């Protein structure tokens, strides 16, 4: 893929008044001011073309102007960020993330949200409903915390929480009433329970995704309207990729059916290889630099580095050849899905074993590159594709007028090397800007709270 850098005609300016008209008064009162990123290279993610010499104007929570510098009227008193030689791109989305448990302190909760934000993760789809999450969502989405916007799955549907079809349907209606954004499917449901859940979800208008119960199977789950298949769950079983060679005919059929159904896949490649298959090297994983921002031990409600080390030690495969074949099968499947036009959504299942929030997304992007996806294809999975997934809730995922002002400012072109996404100059979430120096200072404070130094 060749990256083209050029100027464009003005893409337009939109007044914030029309946008603010739909916001609750309490949120409008907290809207940030006006910011202009001047003379930037803009990676809009509407195509693989980079627009040079652009000004991106933000007012409040929204992008309100985009066009060649000199054509956009910047109001007096606006914050002006010199983006000459830098790259503006949309914020990234973690489509399978988690937060701390209800036993964790408020500080631990805030720290975890900041780790996402510090790495350019501006939206998180939480995939396991916990008691404090709805209150946390109100704090993040209203802008009171520099943290990703949250969309939250309710408490899991599994064989411990559901014992009948009628109970499954009632649970759907209750979660819709409670305000959860989607339903989380775990293994263990019978086909009757699953169908009752799916039918009730369709009736009340709530989406569902996650795992594929063994009794249900991939094709039936697709037929019933499951929108996301996380960890490649159900796919691998259908094509025989768990314990043996891939059935290529079935793989081609899966690609076609998923694409035609407009269903999506959240691969979580790194976590599965390291923490589930057990191929992670304990010494190597224990030396990850981002662990300085994570508690080593004795932190209520938060998985610790020491617990991750113990878990990885216990998961070392007894049959290394079979484990490596399974990992390679996953890589082959992801590449086939991507090449076949199936919607890929970026996600890591953090914080799980050695997946530190935010940092894990950068490791996931490298894993996607390793299977042969281009930088543009990888970034689409974490920006434009997720914007399309969330289009009923908000406008995000590209740099365009009217989109939510979730922006990463980079020092290097991310379309040339996916590692450049970590070469940040700063992050904006819902119009709130934090320069990289300030981000690093806050990360250092988090490290100090855990008693970790930058040398750990």
C-alpha positions in Angstrom: 0.0 0.0 0.0 1.4 3.3 -1.1 0.9 6.3 1.3 0.0 9.4 -0.6 0.6 12.8 1.0 -1.2 15.8 -0.5 -3.3 18.8 0.3 -7.0 18.9 -0.1 -9.8 21.4 -0.5 -11.5 22.6 2.7 -13.6 19.9 4.1 -15.8 22.2 6.1 -16.8 23.8 9.4 -19.7 23.0 11.6 -21.2 25.1 14.4 -21.1 23.5 17.8 -24.5 24.8 18.8 -26.3 22.2 16.8 -24.2 19.4 18.4 -24.6 20.8 21.9 -28.4 20.8 21.6 -28.5 17.0 22.1 -26.2 17.0 25.2 -27.5 17.0 28.8 -27.0 20.4 30.5 -24.5 18.9 33.0 -22.3 17.7 30.2 -22.5 20.9 28.2 -21.2 22.7 31.3 -18.1 20.6 31.2 -17.4 21.0 27.4 -13.7 21.9 26.8 -12.8 25.0 24.8 -11.4 25.4 21.3 -8.2 23.7 20.0 -6.5 24.0 16.6 -4.0 21.5 15.4 -2.2 23.5 12.7 -0.2 22.5 9.7 -0.7 18.8 10.4 -0.5 15.7 8.3 -3.9 14.1 8.8 -4.6 10.4 8.7 -8.4 10.6 8.4 -8.8 6.8 8.2 -11.5 7.3 5.6 -8.8 6.2 3.1 -5.1 5.5 3.1 -4.4 9.0 1.9 -2.6 11.4 4.2 -3.6 15.0 3.9 -0.8 17.4 4.3 -0.8 21.0 5.6 -4.1 20.7 7.4 -5.7 22.4 10.3 -8.1 20.3 12.5 -10.3 22.5 14.6 -12.0 21.2 17.8 -14.7 22.9 19.8 -16.0 21.2 22.8 -16.3 17.4 22.3 -16.4 17.6 18.5 -14.2 18.2 15.4 -15.8 21.3 13.8 -13.3 22.1 11.1 -10.9 20.4 8.8 -9.1 21.9 5.8 -5.9 23.4 4.5 -4.2 25.7 7.0 -5.2 29.2 6.2 -8.7 28.3 5.2 -10.0 27.5 8.7 -10.9 30.4 10.9 -9.4 29.9 14.3 -11.2 31.9 17.0 -9.3 34.2 19.3 -8.2 32.5 22.5 -8.1 29.1 21.0 -5.3 26.7 22.0 -3.0 26.5 19.0 -0.9 23.3 18.7 1.9 23.4 16.1 1.6 20.1 14.3 4.1 20.8 11.6 5.7 17.5 10.6 3.3 15.6 12.9 0.4 13.3 12.2 -3.2 13.6 13.4 -5.1 10.3 13.6 -8.3 9.1 15.3 -8.0 7.7 18.8 -7.9 3.9 19.1 -10.6 1.7 20.5 -10.1 -1.4 22.8 -13.0 -3.6 21.8 -12.5 -6.2 24.5 -11.4 -4.5 27.7 -12.1 -4.7 31.4 -11.9 -2.5 34.5 -11.0 -3.2 38.1 -13.3 -5.2 40.3 -15.6 -3.7 42.9 -13.0 -4.4 45.6 -10.5 -2.0 44.1 -9.9 1.5 45.3 -11.1 4.5 43.4 -7.5 5.4 42.8 -6.8 2.0 41.2 -9.9 2.5 39.0 -8.7 6.0 37.9 -5.1 4.7 37.3 -6.4 1.9 35.0 -8.5 4.3 33.0 -5.5 6.6 32.6 -3.3 3.8 31.3 -5.7 3.3 28.4 -5.8 7.0 27.7 -2.0 7.5 27.9 -1.6 5.0 25.1 -4.1 6.7 22.8 -7.0 4.4 23.6 -10.0 6.8 23.6 -12.8 4.3 23.8 -13.2 1.0 25.5 -15.9 -1.6 25.1 -16.0 -3.2 28.5 -16.9 -6.9 28.3 -17.9 -8.0 31.8 -20.4 -6.0 33.8 -19.3 -5.1 37.3 -21.2 -3.2 40.0 -19.3 0.1 39.8 -19.0 0.3 36.1 -22.1 2.2 35.3 -21.0 5.0 37.7 -17.6 4.9 36.1 -19.1 5.2 32.7 -20.9 8.4 33.8 -17.7 9.9 35.0 -15.7 9.0 31.9 -18.3 9.8 29.3 -19.2 13.2 30.8 -15.6 14.3 30.7 -15.0 14.5 34.4 -12.0 12.1 34.1 -9.3 12.0 31.4 -10.2 8.5 30.4 -11.7 6.6 27.5 -15.4 6.7 26.7 -17.0 3.5 27.9 -19.5 1.2 26.4 -20.3 -1.6 28.7 -21.6 -5.2 28.5 -23.7 -6.3 31.5 -23.0 -9.2 33.8 -22.2 -12.4 31.8 -24.7 -14.9 30.4 -23.3 -18.3 31.3 -24.3 -21.7 32.9 -23.8 -20.2 36.4 -26.0 -17.2 35.9 -28.7 -18.7 33.6 -30.6 -21.9 34.3 -33.6 -21.6 31.9 -34.8 -19.9 28.7 -37.3 -17.7 30.6 -34.6 -16.6 33.0 -32.3 -15.7 30.1 -35.0 -13.5 28.6 -35.8 -11.9 31.9 -32.0 -11.2 32.4 -31.9 -9.5 29.0 -34.8 -7.2 29.8 -33.3 -6.3 33.2 -29.9 -5.4 31.7 -31.5 -3.3 29.1 -33.5 -1.5 31.9 -30.4 -1.1 34.0 -28.6 0.8 31.2 -26.0 -1.7 29.9 -24.9 -1.2 26.3 -24.7 -4.8 25.3 -24.9 -8.4 26.5 -21.8 -10.6 27.2 -22.0 -14.2 26.1 -19.8 -16.8 27.9 -19.6 -20.6 27.4 -22.1 -22.9 29.0 -25.5 -21.8 27.7 -27.8 -24.4 26.2 -29.2 -23.7 22.8 -32.6 -23.0 24.4 -31.1 -20.5 26.8 -29.1 -18.9 24.1 -32.0 -18.5 21.7 -34.2 -17.1 24.4 -31.5 -14.5 25.1 -31.0 -13.7 21.5 -34.8 -13.3 20.8 -35.3 -11.1 23.9 -32.3 -9.0 22.8 -33.9 -8.5 19.4 -37.2 -7.5 21.0 -35.7 -4.9 23.4 -33.0 -3.6 21.0 -29.7 -4.6 22.7 -26.8 -6.2 20.9 -24.7 -9.2 22.2 -21.3 -10.7 21.6 -18.4 -12.6 23.1 -18.0 -16.4 23.1 -19.9 -19.1 21.4 -21.3 -21.8 23.7 -20.4 -25.3 22.5 -24.1 -26.4 22.3 -24.9 -23.4 20.0 -22.1 -23.4 17.5 -20.8 -20.7 15.2 -23.3 -20.9 12.4 -26.3 -20.8 14.7 -24.9 -17.9 16.6 -24.5 -16.0 13.4 -28.0 -16.8 12.4 -29.3 -15.6 15.8 -27.6 -12.2 15.3 -24.5 -12.4 17.5 -22.5 -9.4 16.3 -19.0 -10.0 17.6 -17.0 -13.2 18.0 -14.2 -12.5 20.4 -10.9 -14.5 20.6 -11.9 -16.2 17.3 -14.2 -18.3 19.5 -16.4 -20.7 17.6 -14.5 -20.1 14.4 -11.5 -22.2 15.4 -13.7 -25.1 16.6 -15.8 -25.0 13.4 -12.7 -25.3 11.1 -10.9 -27.9 13.3 -8.0 -25.5 14.1 -7.8 -26.2 17.8 -6.3 -29.7 17.7 -5.6 -30.4 14.1 -5.0 -28.9 10.6 -7.4 -26.3 9.3 -10.2 -27.4 7.1 -9.7 -24.9 4.2 -13.1 -25.4 2.7 -14.8 -24.7 6.1 -12.5 -21.7 6.6 -13.5 -20.2 3.2 -17.2 -20.8 4.2 -16.7 -19.0 7.6 -15.1 -16.0 5.8 -18.1 -15.8 3.4 -20.8 -16.3 6.1 -19.2 -13.8 8.6 -18.8 -11.2 5.8 -22.3 -11.6 4.4 -23.8 -11.4 7.9 -21.8 -8.2 8.7 -20.5 -10.0 11.8 -17.2 -9.0 13.4 -14.2 -10.7 15.0 -12.2 -9.4 18.0 -9.0 -11.6 17.7 -7.1 -10.9 21.0 -4.0 -12.6 19.5 -1.3 -11.8 22.1 -3.3 -12.8 25.1 -4.3 -16.1 23.6 -0.8 -17.0 22.5 0.9 -15.9 25.8 -1.7 -16.6 28.4 -4.0 -19.3 27.1 -1.9 -21.4 24.9 1.0 -20.7 27.3 3.8 -19.8 24.8 4.9 -16.7 26.7 8.4 -16.9 28.1 8.2 -16.1 31.8 11.4 -14.2 32.0 10.7 -12.2 28.9 7.2 -11.3 29.9 8.3 -10.4 33.5 10.7 -7.8 32.0 8.0 -5.9 30.0 8.7 -2.2 30.6 5.0 -1.3 31.1 4.9 -3.5 34.2 6.3 -0.5 36.1 2.8 0.9 35.9 1.2 -2.2 37.3 1.0 -3.5 40.9 3.4 -6.4 41.7 1.4 -7.7 44.7 -1.2 -7.1 47.4 -3.6 -4.8 45.5 -7.3 -5.5 46.2 -9.4 -6.0 43.1 -6.5 -5.8 40.7 -4.7 -8.7 39.2 -1.0 -8.4 40.0 2.3 -9.0 38.2 3.1 -11.8 40.6 -0.2 -13.5 40.0 0.4 -13.3 36.2 3.9 -14.9 36.7 2.4 -17.8 38.6 -0.4 -18.2 36.0 2.0 -18.3 33.1 4.3 -20.8 34.9 1.3 -23.1 35.4 0.3 -22.8 31.7 3.5 -23.9 30.0 2.4 -26.4 27.4 3.3 -30.1 27.8 3.1 -30.6 24.1 5.0 -27.7 22.6 4.5 -28.7 19.0 0.8 -28.8 19.4 0.7 -25.5 21.1 2.8 -23.9 18.4 0.6 -25.4 15.7 -2.5 -24.0 17.4 -0.9 -20.5 17.6 0.0 -20.7 13.9 -3.5 -21.8 13.1 -4.9 -18.6 14.8 -2.5 -16.5 12.7 -3.6 -18.2 9.5 -7.3 -17.7 10.4 -6.8 -14.0 11.2 -5.1 -13.4 7.9 -7.8 -15.2 6.0 -10.5 -13.3 7.7 -8.8 -10.0 7.0 -8.0 -10.8 3.3 -11.6 -12.0 2.9 -13.2 -8.7 4.0 -14.5 -9.8 7.4 -14.7 -6.9 9.8 -11.9 -7.0 12.3 -12.2 -5.1 15.6 -9.1 -4.4 17.7 -9.1 -5.8 21.2 -6.8 -7.4 23.8 -8.9 -8.6 26.8 -6.8 -6.4 29.1 -6.0 -6.5 31.9 -5.4 -10.2 31.7 -2.1 -12.1 32.0 0.6 -9.6 31.1 -1.8 -7.4 29.1 -1.4 -4.0 30.7 -4.3 -1.7 29.7 -3.4 0.5 26.7 0.1 -0.9 26.3 -1.4 -4.2 25.3 -3.0 -2.6 22.2 0.4 -1.7 20.8 1.5 -5.3 21.3 -1.6 -6.5 19.6 -1.0 -4.2 16.6 2.5 -5.7 16.2 1.0 -9.2 16.3 -1.5 -8.3 13.6 1.4 -6.9 11.5 3.3 -10.2 12.1 0.4 -12.2 10.4 0.7 -10.0 7.3 -1.9 -7.2 7.9 -0.8 -3.8 6.6 -0.6 -0.8 9.0 -3.7 0.7 7.3 -5.7 -2.6 7.8 -4.6 -2.7 11.4 -5.6 0.9 12.1 -8.9 0.4 10.4 -9.7 -2.3 12.9 -9.1 0.1 15.8 -10.7 3.3 14.3 -13.1 3.3 11.3 -14.5 -0.2 11.9 -15.3 0.4 15.5 -16.8 3.8 14.5 -19.2 1.9 12.3 -19.9 -0.5 15.1 -20.8 2.4 17.5 -22.6 4.5 14.9 -25.9 4.2 16.7 -24.3 5.6 19.9 -22.0 8.3 18.6 -19.9 9.5 15.7 -16.2 8.4 16.1 -13.4 6.5 14.4 -12.3 9.0 11.7 -11.0 12.5 11.5 -14.0 14.4 10.0 -16.3 17.2 10.8 -18.9 16.2 13.4 -16.9 13.3 14.8 -16.0 13.1 18.5 -12.7 14.8 19.2 -10.7 11.7 20.0 -7.3 12.3 18.5 -3.7 11.1 18.7 -1.0 13.4 17.6 2.0 11.4 16.4 5.6 12.3 15.6 5.8 9.7 12.8 3.6 8.3 10.0 1.6 5.3 11.4 0.9 4.1 7.8 4.6 3.4 7.2 5.2 1.5 10.4 2.6 0.4 12.9 5.1 0.9 15.7 4.9 4.7 15.0 1.5 4.7 16.8 3.5 4.7 20.0 5.6 7.7 19.0 3.1 10.2 20.4 3.2 13.9 20.9 -0.1 13.9 22.8 -3.7 12.6 23.1 -7.0 14.3 23.0 -10.2 12.7 24.4 -13.5 14.3 23.9 -11.7 17.6 23.3 -9.5 17.4 26.4 -5.8 17.6 25.4 -2.8 16.2 27.2 0.7 16.6 25.8 3.1 13.7 26.0 5.3 15.3 28.6 2.2 15.5 30.9 1.2 12.0 30.1 4.7 10.7 31.0 4.6 12.7 34.3 1.4 11.1 35.3 2.6 7.6 34.3 5.6 8.2 36.6 3.3 9.1 39.5 1.5 5.8 38.9 4.7 3.9 38.9 5.7 5.6 42.2 2.4 4.7 43.8 3.2 1.1 43.1 6.7 1.5 44.4 8.1 0.9 41.0 10.9 2.9 39.5 11.5 3.6 35.8 14.4 1.1 36.0 12.1 -1.8 36.9 
